[in-house]
Amino acid sequence: MPEGKFCNKTPINTEEQLKATLGDKGGKQYYEEMNQLDVDSDKLWASIQKTMKSRTKTWLEICAHCGLCAESCFLYQVNGRVPEQVPSYKIQSTLGVMVKKKGKVDNAFMQMCMETAWSKCTCCNRCGMYCPLGIDMGVMFSYLRGLLYSQGFVPWELKIGSGMHRVYRAQMDVTTEDWVETCEWMAEENEEDWPGLEIPVDKVGADIMYTCNAREPKHYPEDIAEAAILFHVAGENWTVPSEGWEQTSLSMFAGDWECCKDNVLNVYAALERLKPKRAIGTECGHAHRATVIEGPYWAGRPDGQPPVPYIHYVEWLAEALRTGKLKIDPTKRIKEPVTLQDSCNYVRNQGLKDVTREILSYIVEPGYFVEMAPNKEHNYCCGGGGGFNGIGKYREQRNVALRKKMEQILDTGCKLVIAPCHNCWDAIRDLEEEYKIGIRWSFLKPLVIGMLDVPKHLLPPEE
Amino acid sequence: MFKKILLATSGAPSTFGAARVAFDMAKRYGAEVVVFNVMGVPTKAFSQVVNDVRTGEEIEVDDEYRAWVEEELKSTFEKQIESVEYAKIVTTTGVPSREILRAARAEDADLIVMGASSGDSSAYRKGYPGSTLQRVAKAARCPVMTVHRETASYWGGFGNIVFATDFSKQAENAFKFALNSAKELGCDLTLFHALDISGKVLDQNDIEDKLIAARARIRETYGPLMGDFKDFDIEVWEGVPYVEIVKIARERSADLIVLAHHSRELDPELASIGSTLEQVILRAGCPVVSVSKPDKV
């Protein structure tokens, strides 16, 4: 059973392993080793028998191959409508065959499954809405990813991604010290413009505990500052935990179930330690899915809920605008055609479709908001979901995948796209870099800060 | 006063002027130079792939690439690095303005020295001349020195400083920096205010009254803070502020202009042009120091 130095069935658990794997430029050696990687059929079959529950079994069996899911898949649409991109075909030819053969499959089959699972499905779950039998290929592909991960057939970047979560409990190498230091730094950097601004760390019993995406402290700490400014202006009693602040889960995209559980327990431990009234996550879709929608089940919580009410940033923002905690200066509202990207992970997965539109009703001058078509729970994936954005091996396929979103945006005629999800924001940025259609993109936080009607006492003293 | 100078450079020729000033200052005043380079801007969701700051190409940052960039920087600034007592090269990836601020904080730098813009050498698409400078100048705790056009006669020392004030709070910090520099480096100091009459047609008597008032205001505001420092004079001219600042610097053969940065506007499209500071930086024939915060003056 030859296992490679980098490509093997063992997860990355130490910093040393992580750095070594990172040093393998582009995963060159990793993918070479993958060609030699044996499939442990017994283990695979045992795992399927143990973990494949009746829902997945039934779905695999009752699929009528009617093809009604075909048009629902944006990857089918942008890839010349070839049969290989029909969702039911994609799952039947991979997971379906793996089950039928009782795990007795070979390396080439596993590599085909890997390619299908990570470059032909973003787990956006749109197909599930159009299947007359309610079969959700996205859910099944997540399951398949887990099986593939356990056998070592996972794209290089995602092996690293879940390794990051295992080593640092963050998707990037941000340590507790780095994080706390960043909070201090951001409070300091903005205290002059916002007198009294604080980013309280580990305050017990606050109304809100805020969690974020590791990319923020790593590269875009202004996002944390912006969250702080809005909480400050809204007069919220809030805090961030020193441990358990990272809400994302690349392990979920990698199929590393064990790591998923560890991460979400880390966040929940912070909730139990700091006892806030509720928790609010940043503008990130998959982080919300991982911590709020799927997390409770990974953590084995009997009620299927996080320890305290846990809401997405858009829910808090809508509430703050609705209740007047934050006031918008009507003269500063957006007065240009603007469109909204619905993130699959909190729109289709949790139904937060109206709340984002409520926010837009406050910040956009009436008549300027243009819906994409289709939209809300029918909206298409940004093109880079499910880890697709980050995988170098499938860059080309990802760039093709962006075309659907490009068409949708071009059809609206808008030059400004609001994307309250990190991954969608990235995909739309990449889309502009790749196709140069002349658009801008933004999170909600900076837009709202720019148009706030700030009470006088919160402004710096007049010079 | 300048124990540690952070030279933020892409390694491109547009930053050579800044490098020259930074190293000359370090040599003269015994400071340490941290040659700081942001190799690439993170892209594609995870940080392994970045866009090279200079070429715009997608690269994977690994030990080999890091070593190559360091080697390039070392050979670019070889003679200068040898000429100072302490120098080190620090490289990283990230958004340049953010990483410069992070490094300045981590290194506890006394001064950041940088070019005004990445010029034509920047292929990074979202950059625009000055965007990095704008952000750094706004948020840095220490003074930020910009070198855009060098005077041919510059020899590394400062003899004449022009401090331009608009009487704002930030200008007080800039003043402290200008005064301390003048004291410590033995310079002449010109306190200057440009009475903004751009776009207005004013009565000449009115202008003259205002000039007298501004002169008095400079004397009242800064006079008591001068202590035993005597080598200063006060000038107030009317006109378009950035033109007048550049003019007086030229007239006094100033080798340093100090002024406050207090634009709150960070939207690149709005902030990239129009501020007095930016126009002074682009036009002045000597280094320009912008001061925003009181910490390091």
Interface residues (C-beta under 8 A of the other chain):
Chain A: L22 G23 K25 G26 E157 I160 G161 Q171 M172 W185 E188 E189 E192 D193 R215 K218 H219 Y220 P221 E222 G384 N389 G390 G392 R395 N423 D426 R429 D430 E433 G450 E463
Chain B: P42 T43 K44 A45 F46 S47 Q48 V49 E60 D62 D63 E64 G94 V95 R98 L101 R102 R105 R125 A139 R141 S168 K169 R264 D267 K293
